[in-house]
């Protein structure tokens, strides 16, 4: 029975690995944190984690943020 359990575990790990490879085209991943906030992984070393209301406020400002980025382009650094 040990061989069958090992085969099942290997299959489970393969499917988990395949799911992780298909995170997104931009390399970003979304996850609900233990405290119920939304975390975005892949932007930097640490995830960006905000609660739902905070994301709604931030996304409502999307155009304003884009305009600000353009207006201050010469002062802003780009991390590659």
Secondary structure per residue as TSV (DSSP state, phi and psi in degrees):
chain	resnum	aa	ss	phi	psi
A	1	X	-	360.0	-22.8
A	2	X	H	-62.6	-38.0
A	3	X	H	-64.3	-41.3
A	4	X	H	-65.4	-42.3
A	5	X	H	-63.6	-40.4
A	6	X	H	-65.9	-40.2
A	7	X	H	-64.4	-41.3
A	8	X	H	-66.5	-40.6
A	9	X	H	-65.7	-40.8
A	10	X	H	-61.7	-43.0
A	11	X	H	-64.4	-40.9
A	12	X	H	-62.5	-43.9
A	13	X	H	-66.2	-37.1
A	14	X	H	-63.9	-43.0
A	15	X	H	-69.4	-36.8
A	16	X	H	-64.5	-41.8
A	17	X	H	-63.2	-42.3
A	18	X	H	-63.1	-39.5
A	19	X	H	-65.0	-39.8
A	20	X	H	-66.8	-32.2
A	21	X	H	-68.9	-25.2
A	22	X	T	-97.8	39.5
A	23	X	S	-59.1	-66.4
A	24	X	-	-171.3	165.5
A	25	X	T	-64.5	-29.1
A	26	X	T	-90.6	-0.5
A	27	X	S	77.7	18.5
A	28	X	-	-103.2	148.9
A	29	X	E	-136.7	145.7
A	30	X	E	-111.1	142.9
A	31	X	E	-150.8	144.0
A	32	X	E	-87.1	124.6
A	33	X	-	-72.5	171.7
A	34	X	T	-60.7	-29.8
A	35	X	T	-92.6	4.9
A	36	X	S	89.5	17.7
A	37	X	-	-98.3	164.9
A	38	X	E	-96.6	124.1
A	39	X	E	-109.9	134.6
A	40	X	E	-108.8	118.9
A	41	X	E	-101.0	147.6
A	42	X	S	107.4	-2.6
A	43	X	S	-86.3	-28.3
A	44	X	S	-164.8	-161.1
A	45	X	S	-65.7	-37.1
A	46	X	S	-115.0	153.8
A	47	X	-	-71.9	155.2
A	48	X	E	-95.2	116.8
A	49	X	E	-122.8	121.7
A	50	X	E	-136.7	155.3
A	51	X	-	-78.3	163.2
A	52	X	H	-51.2	-47.1
A	53	X	H	-62.2	-36.2
A	54	X	H	-67.5	-41.5
A	55	X	H	-63.2	-40.4
A	56	X	H	-61.7	-45.0
A	57	X	H	-63.2	-44.2
A	58	X	H	-64.9	-44.8
A	59	X	H	-66.9	-29.5
A	60	X	H	-67.2	-23.0
A	61	X	T	-94.7	9.8
A	62	X	H	-53.4	-47.4
A	63	X	H	-65.7	-41.4
A	64	X	H	-61.9	-38.8
A	65	X	H	-66.1	-42.4
A	66	X	H	-61.8	-43.3
A	67	X	H	-63.7	-43.4
A	68	X	H	-61.7	-42.5
A	69	X	H	-60.3	-43.8
A	70	X	H	-63.9	-45.2
A	71	X	H	-65.9	-28.3
A	72	X	T	-113.6	22.8
A	73	X	T	-55.5	-40.8
A	74	X	T	-67.7	-23.3
A	75	X	T	-93.5	-17.6
A	76	X	-	-91.3	142.3
A	77	X	-	-97.3	149.5
A	78	X	-	-109.3	128.6
A	79	X	-	-100.5	120.4
A	80	X	-	-95.3	360.0
